[in-house]
Amino acid sequence: MKAEWIGAVAGGMLALCAASAQAQQTVNMPIVIELSGAGAVSGTNFRDGAVIAIDEINAKGGILGRRISAPQSDTQSNPGVSRAQVQKAIDGNPYVILGPVFSGSVKVNMVLAQQAEVPQFTGAEAADITQMGNDYIFRTSFGQQMSMPKIANYIRDRLKAKSVAILWVNNDFGKGGRDTFSKEMAARNIKVIADVSTESGQVDFAADVVKIKGANADAIFVYTNEEESARFLREARKQGVKAPLIGETTLLGQKVIELAGEAANGAKGHVGLTVDAPIPAVQAFRDKFQKRFNYLPDHNGIKGYTAVYAVKHATEKIGSFDRKLLAKTMKGLTIKPEQEPGILMEATWDAKGDIDRISFLAEVVDGKQKIVTILPKLGK
């Protein structure tokens, strides 16, 4: 009986040690993202890009010998839900948090990650996210303060426009873009003669197009989420809008082209990220993403993929899973593809967590995004 009891205890101890060893072999990197609601297109792309990177890294032994564990949670594209999901993720003692994409969600949940001293890698673009003094927030996409000057220069220098109309979505993403874009227009003496707000998830754009068309501006700047952009493009084509339609990645992305069909042809603008970039590493990513998930990724897929590889590179650089040191190391860090192929393009993070890298001027031609010009990093 005594021998049996000793054996049972020994067995329990072995099981406990095995469980402990297994736990020590993983690093917790939860994905908190929009998988339903208005942001589902963006969030699913980000999640799937991150999943590919995680699987690739785990197949090669993980980060510093630890496999990545990445539980997923859905923000439902709702800021309140996103805050609750980030808190749950923090309760699980994560190394980093990946996501969300929607700016409104990040604004309400990033404080929790900051207080817990957990680095957060987001695809959100609202300008003020990295201007709030949060040492733990990092973008894998341009903030609006980085992209809008490039768009403004394009409108002034290429289109020679003297007036513009703005159509924007009334959320944190849209308002931040509209405000930043308006300032850039004023700095270049280009008049904003129509300023039309729309709602997230809006279906009917007929009245908005009437207002925009009636302004008779030299160019129309469109800054809405992907699905709304496609609906606007279809309505603009229906009503015979002739002015150039200018936007950012959310007007020229793959999903917009698929949803808008022929109405997307002719749309122009600046894209911070695109799977159509004439860069072999980006094209290889696009192909393996499509093979894995059976759809073409947009810029959000690249955001998720490169976020994971940025964490990998910085962690291997410091040689430990120290969250504070990771955040400190990311400030001013430049990662080159020859150092970390998964980063795809050379990227630098500044002291506020904003990213700088090359970007592109593009136009939709015959249902495809055509890169017209490669623009250098702002820091060069």
N, C-alpha and C positions, 0 to 999 in steps of 0.2 A: 504494500500500500504506500509505504514511504517512497519507494523507488518510483512508483507511478506518479506520485505527487511531484517529486523532483523532476521527472521527465516532462510533466505537464508545464511546470514553471519554466523549465529550460526551453520548451517549445514555444511558450508564450514570449519569452525574452527574445528568442530568435526571430519570431514574427514581428515583434516590435522593432527590433534592429533593422530588419529588412524593410519595414515600412518607413523607418526614419531615413535609411539610406536612399530609398526611392525618392523621398521628398527632397533630400539634399541634391538629387541629380536633376532637378527641374528648377526653372526660373519662371515666376508668375508674371505674365504680360497680358492682362485682360484687354479685350477689345470692346469698347463701349461705343456703339455706333448706331446710325439710323438704318434699321432693317425694315421698317414699315413707315407709313405716313409720307408726307411730302418729300422727305429726304431719302427715300428708299433707294432710288437710283444711285445717288452719290455714295450713300453709306455702304451699299452692297458692293460697289466697285472697290471702295477703300478696304472693306473686310476681305474680299477675295484676293486683292493684291497682297495684303498682309499675310494671308494664309499660304500663298505660294512661297513667300520669303521664309516663313516659319518652317514649312515642310522642307525647303532646300537646306536651311541651316541645321535642322534636326537630323537630316539624312547624313550630314557631314560631322555629326558629333555634338551639335549644339554650340552654345557660347561658353567658353572656358570649361568645357566638359559637361555642361548642364543643358538638357533639352528644354525647349521653350514650351510652357503650358499657357495656352491662350483662350480661356473661357470667353464666350461671347454674350453680350447682353444688348437688348434692343432699346434705344431711347424713344422709339415711336415718333421721332422727330418732334418731341415735346420737351422743352427746357426743364420742366419740373420733374418729368420722368428721368431725364438724363442726370439730373442732380442726385436722385435716389440711386440710380445705377452706379454712378461714380462712387457714392458712399459705400455701396455694397462691395465694389471692387477694392476700395481702400481697406475695408474690413478683412479682406483676404490677404493683406500684406503684400501688395504687388511691388515689383521692381520698377516698372513703368506702366503707364496707361496709354493705350492707343485709341485715339478718337476723342470726341466725335468730329463731324465735318461741319455741321450747322453752327454758325457763329453765335446765335442766340443761346444755344445749349452750352457752348464752351464758356460763355461769359458767366453763367450761373454755376457751373460745376468746377471750373478751374481753381476757384478759391479753396475748395475742399482738398484738391490735390496739392495745392501750395501749402496749406496748413499741415498736411501730412508729410510734406517734403517728398512727394512722389513726382518725378518728371512725367510730363504729359505731352505726347506728340500728336498734333492735331492737323487736320486739313482745312480748318476754318480760315477765312480771309479778311474778316472785318479788321479795319486798321487799328482800332483801339485795343484789341486783345493783347498785343505785345507792348502796349504803352501804359499798362497799369502797374508796372513794377513787380511782376510775377517772375521770379527767378527759375521757375520750374515749367514754363510753357515754351514749346518749340513747334514751329511750323514746318511742314514739308511742302507747303505751297507758298506762293508770293502773298504777302499782305497787300491790301489795296494801296497802301502808300508806296509800294514798290512797283505795282503794275500800272496804276493810273497815269503816272508821268509818261510812260511809254505809249499808252493809248492816245494821250493828249498830243504828243509829238507827231504821231501818225496822222491824226485828224488835221493838225496844222500844216505839216510838211508835205504829206502825200495827197490829202484831199483838198488842201487849200481852203478849208471851210471857214466861214465867218460867223456861222450860227449853227446851233445844234438843238435838237429836242431830246429829252431824256425820258426813258420809260424804265421804271425801277420797281422792284418788289418791296413791299412795306414790311420788312423784317430787319433784323440787325445786319445781315449781310447786305441787303439792298440799300438800306439807309446809309450805312458806312460808305458803300461804293458811290452812291449818289452825291454825298457830301464831299468826298475826296475828289471825285471827277469834276464837280462844279468849281472847286477851288483851282484845279488845274486849268480849267477853261478860262476862268477869270484871269489867271496869270498870263495867259496867251492872248488876251483880248478877243476871245471867242464868246459870243452871246448865247446864253441859254434862253431860248424863246418859248419853250414848252417844257413843263416839268410834270410828268404824269406818273402817279403811284398806282400799283396794282397789288393784289393780295396773293399770298402763298397758296398754291393749289388752285388758283383761278382758272376757269375753263373758257369763258367767253371774253374775247378781246376786241369785239367789234367796235364798241364805243371808244375804247382807248386808241384804236387805230384811226378812227375818225378825227379825234383830237390831235394826234400826232401828225396826220396827213395835212390837216388844216393849218398847221403852224408853218408849213412850207419852209422848213429848215434845210440847210445845206447837207446835213447829216443827221442820222438818228442813232443815239447810243442806247443800247438795250442791255439792261442789267437785271435779269431775273434768273430763277433756277431753271434747270434743264427742261423739265416738262412744260413749264410756262413759256419758255423761249420758243419751243417748237410750236406751241399753239399760236403765239404771236406771229411767228414767221408765216404760218399758213394763212392767218387772217390778213396780214400785210400783203401777201401775194394775191389774195382774193380781191382786195380793195385797190390793187394796182399801185401800191406805193413805189415811187421811183427813186427817192433819196437813198443814198448808201446806208445800209444797216451795219452798224459798227458795234462790236462787243468785246467781251473777254472770253475766257474759256467756256463759260456757261452758255454762250451763243453759238460756239463753233465746235463743240464736243461731239463725239461719236454718237451718243444717245440722241442728241438734238437732231443730228442729220438723219438718223434712222426714223425718228418720229415725225419730222417735218417733211421728209421726202424732197421733191423737187423745189419746194418753197425755201429750202435752206441754201440753194445755189445763189451765189453772189454775196452772202454774208461775209464780212471781213472783220479783222481785228487782231488783237494781241492775245497770244496763248502762252501762259507760263509753262505749261506742261502739255504734251500731246504724244500719243502713241504713233503719230505720223511723222515725228521728227526724223530727219535724215541721219540718224545715229544708230549704228548697228546694234548696240546693246539695248536700246529702247525698242527697236523692231523685233529683236529676239524675245524681249519680255512680252510684247504684244502677241506674238505667235504662240508662246507657251500658255499665256493667259487664255487665249481663245480656244486652244486645244483642251485645256483643263475644264473651262466653264461653259464652253460653247456659245460665247458671245464676245464681241470686241470690247475691250476695256476703254474707259475714258481717262481723263487726267487723274481722277480720284483713285484709280487702280494703281497708278504710279506713286501717288502720295502714300498709300498704305504699304506698298512694297518697299519703298526707300526708307520709310520710317523705321521698319524693323532692321534694315541693314545699317542705318545710322546708329541705332542702339548697339548693335553687334560690334561695330567698329570702335565706338567710343569705349565700350566696356572692355574690349580686348586691349585697348590702349592703356586703360588704367589698371587692368589686371585683377579687378575684383568687382563684386556686385554692391558697390557703395553708391546709393542714390544721390547723396549730396555731392559726391565727387563727380558722378556722371553729369549732373546738371552744371557743375562748374566747368567741366571739361568741354561740354558742348558750346560754351560761349567762346566765340572766336575760332572755332574748329573748322578746318577745311578738310573735306574728304574727297580724294581723287579716285577715279575708277581703277587706276593701276594699284591703289592701296586696297580698295574694296569694290570689286566689280559690281556688286549689287546696288551700289549707289547710282549707277547708270550714267550720270553726268556729274562733273565736279560741282560741289556744293559747299557753301560757307554759311555758318550761323553767326550772327552778330551778338552783341552783348544783351540784346532784348529778346533773342530767340527767333528773330526773323531770318529767313533763308535768302541767299543770293546765288543765282546761277544764270546760265544763258536762258534766253526765251525766244519767242518766235512771232513773226507776223504771218498771218495765214488768211486764206480765202477758201470758201467752199466752192469747188468746181466739179460739175457732173457727179454730185453726190459724194464727193470725197474732199477731205481737208488737204489743201495744198499749201505747203510751206513756201512763203515768198522770200522771207529774210530771216536770218539768225541774228539776234541781238545779243551783244556781250553782257557779261555780268555788270551790274551797276558799279561794283567796286573796282572796275578796270577802266 
